[in-house]
């Protein structure tokens, strides 16, 4: 059903044959010239100058053009930014929270999640099957892209072989805004299943402050002790905040 204010309509690429919800909105049929001209100008500016030439709300407009093909999407772009704070937090917001924003439906959520998935896949491709030490900056970029803007804690494990090549990256647990359950025995068990020789633990702090808690430090030492018994090295534990990270190794916790 179309919503007042904005109408979220899928294009044929996603749902062939479905009725375009936007047709029921006040603006229907051919785009008014002022909207069509604005979209053309915005796309041209993006092609010429890239993302750096556009503020967050205009980048969001470009994403929303496909989902809402027959309306001015600038008000919705600004509403999303007012709700979540910035472009990254809009893209990484959960579908459930996005759906609470007036004017957001399945097509908008799909477009935003496609952008998020594409960004994560590109960053992941830079680190998988690469020696970690020679791609450390890329690894940090990947962790920030994947985890920095999440609203709840996530615990991931990076599994390395004897040459410190990243062979697997797996999410082990999800938690609340300030806690995620981690079981050292399960961490080590999975490392053995993958024939991994070393580990890097990664989790995020939704508060934005990556300072490790006492529980983070205790859990890390428990994992390290369990891994050492089986000859598995714990290289590091990274805590990802909004704009920076803390390395247990660099900070002296390991």
Secondary structure, DSSP 8 states (H G I E B T S, - for coil): ---SS------TTTSTT---GGGGSSS-SS--HHHHHHHHHHHHHHHHH-GGGS-HHHHHHHHHHHHSTTS--HHHHHHHHHHHSSHHHHHHS-HHHHTTSTT--HHHHHHHHHHHHHHHHHHHHTTTTSBTGGGHHHHHHHHHHHHTT-SS-EEEEEEE-TT-BEEEEEEEEE--SS-----HHHHHHHHHHTT-SEEEEEEE-TTS-----HHHHHHHHHHHHHHHHTT-EEEEEEEE-SS-EEEHHHHT--
